[in-house]
Amino acid sequence: MTTESPAEATARRVRSTHDVDAMPPLGRAIPLGLQHVLAMFVGNVTVPIIIAGAADLSAEQTTFMIQAAMFVAGVATLVQSLGLGPIGARLPIVMGTSFGFVPVLIPIAVGMGLPAALGAALCGGVAMALVGLFLPWFRFLFPPVVTGTFVIMLGTLLMPVGLAYVGGGFGAEDFGASHHLLLAGLVLVITLGLHQFGRGIWSEAAPLIGLLAGYATATAFGLVDFSAIAGAAWISLPTPLAIGLEFHWAAVLPVVLLAVVTCAESIGDIAGTTAGGLDRAPTPKELSGGVMADGLASVFAAIFNAFPQISFSQNVGMVALTGVVSRFVVAIGGAFLVIAGLLPKLGAIVSSIPNAVLGGAVVIMFGMIASAGIKMLSHISFNKRNMVIIGVSLSAAIGLPAQEGLYADLSDNLQAIIESGLIPGALCAIVLNLVLPREERPFRSDV
């Protein structure tokens, strides 16, 4: 029996994918970083497509904003994973354009113009950065019962999105067609099979291999549209303030309020990453630096013609699924996003992946997010107080979006906040944690 020397143990740890500060060999790290990008790519570019369509922008302007979204997400991911002074969680977190702001930004972009929407987004980023800066003083608002509930809400609310991808994507004319379901099923089976029965890189890269197999199959059956690749330019440089910034109180106020509440989502993602990949709670420095990175990345995004940035929940699920927690792997993915933002043809290749192929992978990842939240809650006492916090918060988060008639008479901004599900659920968890008596007596086990 041979024993490992301290030097050998250190060398093995430095090259491991299961250590947050390790840098694996490039041959292993590059495909693992690429699969993080594939998991979030469509979601990242969907936001500018939706807002540009609502604002009736030209095809050229829409393409410009898609490139901006990729470039900004790449820079934000590098800062979040590698850190810049006190900014960044230094965890395997992928950044991207937030869906949560879409319902609020659309009426602003339509009624006041895109510069007003970007100006409001910039102010929202400043608000998020300030919350991150002072987060150590407000950490008491986010105990494990609150953050664990956040993470369960994230996964649960994303599950319908994953199934929409499985059916062919939102608005697909042939939604639910058999070829969509078969493609998604193929990716699902390959990913789960390799994840459970594969070893080493085969298990860690299971989502990427599943996606590649699905893409190859879709190509063989003529289900991939290559027209966007042929029409894409080779190089496109980012241009700051190309659209411009305008500031109107009617636009700034709802976005700032939404940004402050959205910090709860960021905290949940950070907690989900450390719980699912590292089996621990995040440190105050990680939480503060992570939320500050979200805010400052959103400011950077507004200057470079993109929308607010936040950690992408599907990549939290990726960490939990693969067990790969090296932040340098995610940084490689961030570098790929920057390159994709500069090379439209490369971005067009990735964006040509059919929604159903992505659906087969993300439906697993979204479920893994909820699993990470359950894992976090397993460390708390299931007394009457905590169970009420969990139950009421989940009821608000899941029930309200399904019953729009309950708040149909409210203003558009309030409706947008409630429809997100996560925001009312997060507010319930925070407020109940503050006002309920701290009853420590657990339920009787024989009831």
C-alpha positions as CSV (number, residue, x, y, z in Angstrom):
1,M,0.0,0.0,0.0
2,T,1.5,3.3,-1.1
3,T,0.9,6.6,0.7
4,E,0.6,9.9,-1.0
5,S,3.2,12.5,-0.2
6,P,2.1,16.1,0.7
7,A,3.5,17.4,-2.6
8,E,1.6,14.8,-4.6
9,A,-1.6,15.6,-2.6
10,T,-1.2,19.3,-3.4
11,A,-0.6,18.7,-7.1
12,R,-3.7,16.4,-7.3
13,R,-5.8,19.1,-5.6
14,V,-4.5,21.9,-7.8
15,R,-5.6,19.9,-10.9
16,S,-8.9,18.7,-9.5
17,T,-12.3,19.8,-10.8
18,H,-13.8,19.4,-7.3
19,D,-11.9,22.2,-5.6
20,V,-13.1,25.7,-6.1
21,D,-9.6,27.2,-6.4
22,A,-8.2,24.4,-8.6
23,M,-7.2,24.8,-12.3
24,P,-7.8,21.4,-14.1
25,P,-5.8,20.6,-17.2
26,L,-7.1,22.6,-20.2
27,G,-8.1,19.4,-22.1
28,R,-10.5,18.8,-19.2
29,A,-11.4,22.4,-18.3
30,I,-12.3,23.7,-21.8
31,P,-15.2,21.2,-22.5
32,L,-16.5,21.6,-18.9
33,G,-16.5,25.4,-19.3
34,L,-18.1,25.1,-22.7
35,Q,-21.0,23.1,-21.3
36,H,-21.7,25.9,-18.8
37,V,-22.1,28.3,-21.8
38,L,-24.3,26.0,-23.7
39,A,-26.6,25.7,-20.7
40,M,-27.3,29.4,-20.5
41,F,-26.6,30.7,-24.0
42,V,-30.2,30.8,-25.3
43,G,-31.6,32.2,-22.1
44,N,-29.0,35.0,-22.2
45,V,-29.8,36.1,-25.7
46,T,-33.6,35.6,-25.4
47,V,-34.0,38.7,-23.2
48,P,-32.7,41.2,-25.8
49,I,-34.7,39.5,-28.5
50,I,-37.9,39.8,-26.5
51,I,-37.3,43.5,-25.6
52,A,-36.1,44.4,-29.0
53,G,-39.2,42.8,-30.6
54,A,-41.5,44.6,-28.2
55,A,-39.8,48.0,-29.0
56,D,-40.0,47.2,-32.7
57,L,-36.2,47.5,-33.3
58,S,-34.7,46.6,-36.7
59,A,-32.9,43.3,-37.3
60,E,-29.6,45.1,-37.3
61,Q,-30.3,46.7,-33.9
62,T,-31.5,43.3,-32.5
63,T,-28.4,41.6,-33.6
64,F,-26.3,44.3,-32.1
65,M,-28.0,43.8,-28.7
66,I,-27.6,40.1,-28.9
67,Q,-23.8,40.5,-29.4
68,A,-23.8,43.0,-26.5
69,A,-25.6,40.5,-24.2
70,M,-22.9,37.8,-24.9
71,F,-20.0,40.2,-24.5
72,V,-21.3,41.6,-21.2
73,A,-22.2,38.2,-19.8
74,G,-18.7,37.0,-20.5
75,V,-17.0,39.9,-18.8
76,A,-19.4,39.6,-15.8
77,T,-18.7,35.9,-15.5
78,L,-15.0,36.5,-15.4
79,V,-15.3,39.1,-12.7
80,Q,-17.7,37.0,-10.6
81,S,-15.6,33.8,-10.8
82,L,-12.1,35.3,-10.7
83,G,-12.8,38.4,-8.6
84,L,-11.7,42.0,-8.8
85,G,-10.7,43.3,-5.4
86,P,-13.8,42.9,-3.2
87,I,-16.0,42.4,-6.2
88,G,-17.0,38.9,-7.1
89,A,-17.9,35.8,-5.2
90,R,-14.9,33.8,-6.5
91,L,-17.2,30.8,-7.0
92,P,-18.2,28.8,-10.1
93,I,-21.1,31.2,-11.0
94,V,-22.1,32.1,-14.6
95,M,-23.6,35.5,-15.2
96,G,-26.2,36.4,-17.8
97,T,-29.1,38.7,-18.7
98,S,-31.8,38.6,-16.0
99,F,-35.3,37.5,-17.1
100,G,-36.8,39.0,-13.9
101,F,-36.6,42.6,-15.3
102,V,-38.3,41.8,-18.6
103,P,-41.9,42.5,-17.6
104,V,-40.9,45.9,-16.2
105,L,-38.4,46.9,-18.9
106,I,-40.8,46.2,-21.8
107,P,-43.3,48.9,-21.0
108,I,-40.5,51.3,-20.4
109,A,-38.8,50.5,-23.7
110,V,-42.1,50.8,-25.6
111,G,-43.4,53.9,-23.9
112,M,-40.3,55.9,-23.2
113,G,-37.7,54.4,-25.5
114,L,-34.8,52.0,-25.2
115,P,-32.4,54.7,-23.7
116,A,-34.9,55.1,-20.8
117,A,-34.9,51.4,-20.2
118,L,-31.1,51.2,-20.1
119,G,-30.9,54.3,-17.9
120,A,-33.3,52.7,-15.4
121,A,-31.3,49.4,-15.6
122,L,-28.1,51.3,-14.8
123,C,-29.7,52.8,-11.6
124,G,-31.0,49.3,-10.7
125,G,-27.4,48.1,-10.9
126,V,-26.2,50.8,-8.6
127,A,-28.9,49.8,-6.1
128,M,-27.8,46.2,-6.3
129,A,-24.1,47.1,-5.8
130,L,-25.0,49.1,-2.7
131,V,-27.0,46.2,-1.2
132,G,-24.0,44.0,-1.8
133,L,-21.7,46.5,-0.1
134,F,-23.8,46.7,3.0
135,L,-24.9,43.1,3.0
136,P,-22.8,42.1,6.0
137,W,-25.0,44.4,8.1
138,F,-28.2,42.8,6.7
139,R,-27.1,39.2,6.7
140,F,-29.6,38.5,9.5
141,L,-32.3,38.8,6.9
142,F,-31.1,35.7,5.1
143,P,-30.7,32.7,7.5
144,P,-30.7,29.2,6.1
145,V,-34.4,28.8,6.2
146,V,-34.8,31.8,4.0
147,T,-32.0,31.1,1.5
148,G,-32.9,27.4,1.3
149,T,-36.5,28.4,0.5
150,F,-35.2,30.8,-2.1
151,V,-33.3,28.1,-3.9
152,I,-36.3,25.7,-3.9
153,M,-38.4,28.5,-5.4
154,L,-35.8,29.1,-8.1
155,G,-35.7,25.5,-9.2
156,T,-39.5,25.1,-9.0
157,L,-40.3,28.3,-10.9
158,L,-37.8,27.3,-13.6
159,M,-39.2,23.8,-14.1
160,P,-42.0,25.0,-16.5
161,V,-39.4,26.9,-18.5
162,G,-37.4,23.7,-18.9
163,L,-40.4,21.8,-20.1
164,A,-41.2,24.7,-22.5
165,Y,-37.8,24.1,-24.1
166,V,-38.6,20.4,-24.3
167,G,-41.7,21.2,-26.3
168,G,-39.8,23.3,-28.8
169,G,-39.6,26.7,-27.1
170,F,-42.0,29.4,-26.2
171,G,-44.2,30.4,-29.2
172,A,-43.1,27.4,-31.4
173,E,-45.7,26.7,-34.0
174,D,-45.2,23.0,-33.7
175,F,-44.9,23.0,-29.9
176,G,-45.0,19.5,-28.5
177,A,-44.3,17.8,-31.8
178,S,-42.9,14.3,-31.6
179,H,-39.5,15.3,-33.0
180,H,-39.1,17.9,-30.2
181,L,-40.0,15.3,-27.5
182,L,-37.7,12.6,-29.0
183,L,-34.8,15.0,-29.2
184,A,-35.2,16.1,-25.6
185,G,-35.6,12.5,-24.5
186,L,-32.4,11.5,-26.3
187,V,-30.4,14.3,-24.5
188,L,-32.1,13.4,-21.2
189,V,-31.2,9.7,-21.4
190,I,-27.6,10.2,-22.6
191,T,-27.0,12.9,-19.9
192,L,-28.5,10.8,-17.1
193,G,-26.8,7.6,-18.3
194,L,-23.3,9.1,-18.4
195,H,-23.8,11.1,-15.2
196,Q,-24.8,8.0,-13.2
197,F,-22.7,5.3,-14.9
198,G,-19.8,7.2,-16.4
199,R,-16.4,7.9,-14.8
200,G,-14.2,10.9,-14.7
201,I,-14.6,13.3,-17.6
202,W,-17.5,11.2,-19.0
203,S,-19.6,11.9,-15.9
204,E,-18.5,15.5,-15.5
205,A,-19.2,16.4,-19.1
206,A,-22.4,14.4,-19.4
207,P,-24.6,17.5,-20.2
208,L,-22.2,18.6,-22.9
209,I,-22.0,15.1,-24.5
210,G,-25.8,14.9,-24.3
211,L,-26.1,18.3,-26.0
212,L,-23.7,17.4,-28.8
213,A,-25.4,14.1,-29.4
214,G,-28.8,15.9,-29.6
215,Y,-27.4,18.6,-31.9
216,A,-25.8,16.0,-34.2
217,T,-29.1,14.1,-34.4
218,A,-31.1,17.2,-35.1
219,T,-28.6,18.1,-37.9
220,A,-28.9,14.7,-39.4
221,F,-32.7,15.0,-39.6
222,G,-32.6,18.6,-41.0
223,L,-33.9,20.2,-37.8
224,V,-31.1,22.8,-37.5
225,D,-31.4,26.2,-39.2
226,F,-27.9,27.3,-40.5
227,S,-29.1,30.4,-42.2
228,A,-28.1,32.7,-39.3
229,I,-24.6,31.3,-39.3
230,A,-24.1,32.1,-43.0
231,G,-25.4,35.6,-42.6
232,A,-23.5,36.5,-39.4
233,A,-20.4,38.8,-39.6
234,W,-17.0,37.6,-38.6
235,I,-16.1,40.4,-36.1
236,S,-18.3,42.8,-34.2
237,L,-16.6,45.2,-31.6
238,P,-18.7,46.4,-28.6
239,T,-19.6,50.1,-28.7
240,P,-20.4,51.8,-25.4
241,L,-23.4,54.1,-25.2
242,A,-24.3,53.3,-28.8
243,I,-28.0,53.4,-27.8
244,G,-27.6,56.0,-25.1
245,L,-29.0,56.5,-21.6
246,E,-32.0,58.5,-20.4
247,F,-33.2,58.9,-16.8
248,H,-36.9,59.2,-15.9
249,W,-38.3,58.8,-12.4
250,A,-41.2,56.8,-13.7
251,A,-38.8,54.3,-15.2
252,V,-36.1,54.4,-12.5
253,L,-38.2,53.8,-9.4
254,P,-39.8,50.4,-10.3
255,V,-36.5,49.1,-11.7
256,V,-34.6,50.1,-8.6
257,L,-37.2,48.5,-6.3
258,L,-37.1,45.3,-8.4
259,A,-33.3,45.3,-8.3
260,V,-33.2,45.4,-4.5
261,V,-35.6,42.5,-4.2
262,T,-33.8,40.6,-7.0
263,C,-30.7,40.6,-4.7
264,A,-32.6,37.8,-2.8
265,E,-32.4,35.7,-6.0
266,S,-28.7,36.3,-6.3
267,I,-28.2,35.3,-2.6
268,G,-30.2,32.2,-3.3
269,D,-28.0,31.3,-6.3
270,I,-24.8,31.8,-4.4
271,A,-26.2,29.7,-1.5
272,G,-27.4,27.0,-4.0
273,T,-23.9,26.9,-5.6
274,T,-22.1,26.3,-2.3
275,A,-24.7,23.9,-1.0
276,G,-24.9,21.8,-4.3
277,G,-21.2,21.8,-5.1
278,L,-19.3,22.4,-1.8
279,D,-21.8,21.2,0.8
280,R,-21.5,24.3,2.9
281,A,-23.1,27.7,3.4
282,P,-21.6,30.8,1.6
283,T,-19.3,33.1,3.6
284,P,-20.3,36.7,4.2
285,K,-17.4,37.7,1.8
286,E,-18.8,35.5,-1.0
287,L,-22.3,36.8,-0.6
288,S,-21.2,40.5,-0.4
289,G,-18.8,40.2,-3.3
290,G,-21.3,38.2,-5.4
291,V,-24.1,40.7,-5.1
292,M,-21.8,43.6,-5.7
293,A,-20.6,41.9,-8.9
294,D,-24.3,41.5,-10.0
295,G,-24.8,45.3,-9.5
296,L,-21.7,46.6,-11.1
297,A,-22.0,44.1,-14.0
298,S,-25.5,45.6,-14.5
299,V,-24.1,49.1,-14.6
300,F,-21.4,47.9,-17.1
301,A,-24.2,46.2,-19.1
302,A,-26.3,49.4,-19.4
303,I,-23.2,51.3,-20.7
304,F,-22.6,48.6,-23.3
305,N,-26.2,48.4,-24.5
306,A,-27.3,45.3,-22.5
307,F,-29.7,44.6,-19.7
308,P,-29.2,43.8,-16.0
309,Q,-27.0,40.9,-15.2
310,I,-27.5,38.2,-12.5
311,S,-26.2,34.7,-11.7
312,F,-27.8,32.1,-14.0
313,S,-29.8,29.5,-12.1
314,Q,-29.4,26.8,-14.6
315,N,-25.7,26.8,-14.0
316,V,-26.3,26.4,-10.3
317,G,-28.0,23.2,-11.3
318,M,-25.0,22.3,-13.5
319,V,-22.7,22.6,-10.5
320,A,-24.9,20.4,-8.4
321,L,-25.3,17.9,-11.3
322,T,-21.7,17.5,-12.3
323,G,-19.9,18.2,-9.0
324,V,-17.4,20.4,-10.9
325,V,-16.8,23.4,-8.7
326,S,-13.6,24.9,-10.1
327,R,-14.1,28.6,-10.7
328,F,-11.5,28.5,-13.4
329,V,-13.6,26.2,-15.4
330,V,-16.4,28.7,-15.3
331,A,-13.9,31.5,-16.1
332,I,-13.1,29.6,-19.3
333,G,-16.8,29.6,-20.1
334,G,-16.8,33.4,-19.5
335,A,-13.9,33.9,-21.9
336,F,-15.8,31.9,-24.5
337,L,-18.8,34.2,-24.1
338,V,-16.5,37.3,-24.6
339,I,-15.2,35.7,-27.8
340,A,-18.7,34.9,-28.9
341,G,-19.6,38.5,-28.3
342,L,-16.8,39.6,-30.6
343,L,-17.3,36.8,-33.3
344,P,-20.9,36.8,-34.4
345,K,-20.5,33.6,-36.4
346,L,-19.4,31.7,-33.3
347,G,-22.4,33.0,-31.4
348,A,-24.7,32.0,-34.3
349,I,-23.4,28.4,-34.2
350,V,-24.2,28.1,-30.5
351,S,-27.6,29.8,-30.9
352,S,-28.6,27.4,-33.7
353,I,-28.9,24.6,-31.1
354,P,-32.6,23.6,-31.2
355,N,-34.6,24.4,-28.0
356,A,-35.7,20.8,-27.6
357,V,-32.0,19.8,-27.4
358,L,-31.4,22.3,-24.7
359,G,-34.6,21.3,-22.9
360,G,-33.4,17.7,-22.4
361,A,-30.4,19.1,-20.4
362,V,-31.9,22.1,-18.5
363,V,-34.9,20.1,-17.3
364,I,-32.4,18.1,-15.2
365,M,-30.5,21.2,-14.1
366,F,-33.6,23.0,-12.9
367,G,-34.6,20.0,-10.8
368,M,-31.1,19.9,-9.3
369,I,-31.5,23.5,-8.2
370,A,-34.6,22.5,-6.2
371,S,-32.7,19.5,-4.8
372,A,-29.9,21.8,-3.6
373,G,-32.5,23.9,-1.8
374,I,-33.9,20.8,-0.1
375,K,-30.3,19.9,0.9
376,M,-29.9,23.3,2.5
377,L,-33.1,23.0,4.5
378,S,-32.0,19.6,5.7
379,H,-29.7,21.4,8.1
380,I,-32.4,23.4,9.8
381,S,-34.9,22.4,12.6
382,F,-38.3,21.6,11.1
383,N,-40.3,23.3,13.9
384,K,-43.6,25.1,13.4
385,R,-42.0,28.5,12.7
386,N,-39.7,27.3,9.9
387,M,-42.4,25.1,8.3
388,V,-44.7,28.1,8.1
389,I,-42.0,30.2,6.5
390,I,-41.3,27.5,3.9
391,G,-45.0,26.7,3.3
392,V,-46.3,30.3,2.9
393,S,-43.4,31.4,0.8
394,L,-43.7,28.5,-1.6
395,S,-47.5,29.1,-1.8
396,A,-47.0,32.7,-2.8
397,A,-44.2,32.0,-5.3
398,I,-46.0,29.1,-7.1
399,G,-49.6,30.1,-6.6
400,L,-49.7,33.8,-7.5
401,P,-48.3,33.4,-11.1
402,A,-50.9,30.8,-11.8
403,Q,-53.8,33.1,-10.7
404,E,-53.3,36.4,-12.6
405,G,-56.9,37.4,-12.0
406,L,-56.2,38.0,-8.3
407,Y,-54.1,41.1,-9.1
408,A,-55.4,42.1,-12.5
409,D,-56.6,45.5,-11.3
410,L,-53.1,46.5,-10.0
411,S,-50.7,48.7,-12.0
412,D,-48.6,47.1,-14.7
413,N,-45.4,47.4,-12.6
414,L,-47.0,45.7,-9.6
415,Q,-48.4,43.0,-11.8
416,A,-45.0,42.4,-13.3
417,I,-43.4,42.0,-9.8
418,I,-46.1,39.6,-8.6
419,E,-46.1,37.5,-11.8
420,S,-42.4,36.7,-11.3
421,G,-43.4,34.5,-8.3
422,L,-39.9,34.7,-6.9
423,I,-40.3,38.3,-5.6
424,P,-43.5,37.8,-3.6
425,G,-42.2,34.5,-2.4
426,A,-38.9,36.0,-1.3
427,L,-40.7,38.9,0.5
428,C,-42.9,36.4,2.4
429,A,-39.8,34.4,3.5
430,I,-37.9,37.6,4.7
431,V,-40.9,39.2,6.5
432,L,-42.1,36.0,8.2
433,N,-38.6,35.3,9.4
434,L,-38.6,38.7,11.0
435,V,-42.0,38.7,12.6
436,L,-42.7,35.1,13.7
437,P,-41.7,34.1,17.2
438,R,-38.6,32.0,17.3
439,E,-40.2,28.8,18.5
440,E,-37.6,26.1,18.7
441,R,-39.9,23.2,19.7
442,P,-40.1,20.7,16.9
443,F,-43.2,18.7,15.9
444,R,-43.6,15.4,17.6
445,S,-42.1,12.7,15.5
446,D,-45.1,10.3,16.1
447,V,-47.7,12.7,14.6
